């Protein structure tokens, strides 16, 4: 079977390709589109009029039927029902999964058909009698829906197990172990910061950063409306006012709209790098310098990304990260706060650990949090950081393969591979539905879910969050770009453990769904 384990009628579909033409003729290349590992090719031609072929089933072999000349209808059946797949021309193919009864009919005159197969010829895996097929694949044995493809699955390729066992063997499992300091130092060195404090999660990192900067009642913080709720929680809870900015074509905050929102109450700009590219930091940093503002950089989704040759996480007054399982470096749950300011670093470190301090451990002059990261979590981070560049290279392979397979699908805006001089890091593969599509993203997500494919919607804008509106924030605010992204954007499985076969299956199902609208 194919690597994704698909079988039966549920796994069968039409696969689309494209041709390249010039004065010398046309080329249709199928080597990168076949949804399985191909081992042999058969040709069918000179088919008499009204002939019916096939009339057999495979237990293990996948087939892809392509007609460079002519066309036909492929009918596949199992206990769950049947599906007709009509193909014609060199850019359409019928993917036939094992566990289906195959009938080839309605051949156009002069049809030439190529059949690409996933395994060597073995007469023992072929069922040539319909009664035998019905007995073998009866109702009780009907092929099940293909295995679920989660939106993210992390991968562990380095010393994770070794480092975790070291924690267990030495007994250093709490936040006092040596891996915590090592992880902080390694990440600070990687992005080019002087100080780093590992914390419990990305939300904790933002909470601490906002509090350590003294942001509170009467202050305003300019931030993107199109982001996750974590970014605004401590701002709102502190008594400060979030002032939101719409997104631009990159999905990041529209830098051109920031200066008009600065007032005497503005204390900081919170920048969030989203999905694919870093925010445009040069004008943001220039504005902050001219108006004496703090810059908080949320680099959770851009660990390993660069902007003007500098690593994300190295910009502004303070930076934050998340190490949730869908991030390029994961510790299960975890986060980090980074800065170059030694005094700010001390305030951050104290707030991570309940503000313990002199003259006596359990006497406190300030409130903090128990936001510590464990030694075991940090051990995972140390191992993952060692091969971060390889992880990013794989993410870019995933993104490029999705784009290749989804190219030409009407109604989909696919993420660009580059924006100016910056390459897409493909933290996720985010797709936006065109305005011509008569449904919103949740409809497409539901249909993919019915095919056992996980997805996630894009973030919901801050100015439309009920909790903020109830607090009196963001009243009468309109951010049309962010509103459109929130309703028409979603992302498909993008985790590092994703296989090429799974990507091909996702792309095929999405293409089929869009073409059926």
Secondary structure by P-SEA (a helix, b strand, c coil): cccccccccccbbbbbbbbbbcccbbbbbcccccccccccccccccccccccccccccccbbbbbbbccccbbbbbbccccbbbbbbccccbbbbbbcccbbbbcccccbbbbbbbbccccccccccccaaaaaaaaccccccccccccccbbbbbccaaaaaaaaaaaacccccccaaaaaaaaaaaaaacccbbbbcccaaaaaaaaaaaacccccbbbbbbccccccccaaaaaacbbbbbbbbccccccccccccccccccccbbbbbbccccccccaaaaaaaaaabbbbbbbcccccccccccccccccccbbbbbbccccccccccccccccccaaaaaaaaaaaccccccccccccccccccccccaaaaaaaaaaaaaaaaaaaaaaaaaaaaaaaaccccccccccccccccccccccbbbbbcccccccaaaaaaaaaaacbbbbbccccccccaaaaaaccccccccaaaaaaacccccccccccccaaaaaaaaaaaaaaaaac
